[in-house]
């Protein structure tokens, strides 16, 4: 018996040491071939840095809204209204990122590292070009944009400078998206993680200094939050470029590749159209949702904005695992291993579902306490808590939607999620939100229930479509 017990203890120690080593490899960055190693290990090595990357990003969002919340509901509403326009930018950046991740992953899976580097350079050129119209519009028309969204007097008088900075400096946001997508597609997710740690760490430090004027810094109010964001993310972009040209474990950009390569640009644009389309549809639907909610006052917008920040933070592990699927699907299809690509989706989907069910339980039990961390306004707390409870009911399905959508995107089939988003977000969610809020007289709670219905339906349908398997035949 003592001998058996000793063997069990030794095996457990070996298992713990192995897990600890894999965790260190995931954080440091691994040179593993993700088309060859065990699927569970591949998911772990990719998902851990992606999760930590996204947690840091959402930590900044939480800290940012915490400090801005001290300025009152109208200041929080300014952030929420500005983000409705930033969502348009995010939709393009994320859509382009989907294409970049898929193309780079496919080239890495094919062992074509030089072509992966060329694709990386062309995507950076595209990101800079796309950011220019947003900058011009934000700098010169920030007040008009806020008025269009139903902003109150305080927002129009004091908050517009926040909008100017955020839209005017949007190039750093776009480049962060795209260059991190390059790293993720290549399998260098640990680099993307470190970059966001640096960028958002600087944001967090600068936020209170510039908002409240601590120490030698001027008190800039909500404008200070935007300046802190631009400085932090600007330094993040410089760090990305340093790593990209220095070379990391799976990809390196050479100076000889710094020229326009029209065939590659054409392929990126063609692949990204579906990704951009699906993101624009999803994000613009949010603009309509916010416009409906704005009619119920700044407290409702503030409560919704805080709840969204909490959701962003708690869902980051789920998004990290989903992003890992995109890389695994792309690389395994490039290596001519479609069945392995499919298995990675099913394994990750189970992990995702279990995690999000746990999150939903936390929301149900502690929603008011969570929102209360960021505000003491009882109305804002009530609205935010209601949002968390209602929307979390769809989480057991939503986890599968996240994974299945990323599987399509990782394969380069960005058109299918675009069509799905159009039907469920534009043709179902928006009209249903208006109908339940206005026609049925449910006010803002009607919007929350409409979102729950739409997200549950889109999750079930996307998973069913994934099982058909047509995504395995996409060529890039």
Number of C-alpha atoms within 10 A of each C-alpha: 6 7 8 9 10 11 12 12 12 12 12 12 12 12 12 12 12 12 14 12 11 18 16 14 18 23 19 17 22 20 13 15 14 23 21 12 11 13 19 12 15 23 24 20 27 27 26 24 29 30 23 22 26 25 23 22 20 21 22 25 20 22 18 24 24 18 20 27 21 16 15 16 20 24 23 29 29 28 27 22 28 23 20 22 23 21 20 21 24 22 22 26 28 23 25 30 31 35 33 34 32 37 32 30 33 29 24 28 27 17 14 13 19 16 18 25 23 22 25 30 23 22 23 18 15 18 23 14 10 16 22 15 12 19 18 15 15 26 18 12 13 24 20 14 19 21 15 11 19 19 25 17 11 13 24 19 11 16 27 27 22 24 28 23 22 29 27 22 25 26 25 24 23 24 27 25 23 26 24 26 30 31 28 29 34 31 33 26 31 27 25 26 26 19 22 27 22 17 26 25 18 19 24 21 14 20 26 23 20 23 25 20 15 13 9 8 14 13 16 16 23 27 21 25 27 25 21 25 24 22 17 23 26 20 17 26 23 16 17 22 14 11 17 22 14 12 13 18 15 19 25 20 23 15 9 7 16 14 11 12 13 10 11 18 19 12 15 24 18 15 24 28 19 24 28 27 22 25 27 24 21 20 23 18 22 21 19 19 21 21 18 21 24 21 15 12 15 24 24 22 29 31 28 29 24 32 26 18 21 23 19 19 19 21 21 21 23 27 22 23 27 28 29 32 34 29 37 31 35 34 33 26 27 23 19 15 17 19 13 17 26 22 14 23 25 15 15 24 24 14 14 27 21 14 18 23 19 12 17 21 14 16 25 16 11 14 22 20 12 19 25 18 11 22 20 13 15 14 14 26 27 18 24 27 24 22 26 26 21 19 20 20 20 21 24 21 21 26 26 27 27 22 33 28 25 27 30 28 31 32 33 30 27 28 19 19 22 21 14 19 23 19 14 23 23 19 13 19 26 21 16 21 27 22 17 19 21 15 12 10 12 16 19 25 18 20 25 24 22 22 24 20 19 21 22 19 17 22 24 14 13 22 19 13 17 20 11 9 13 11 23 22 12 11 11 17
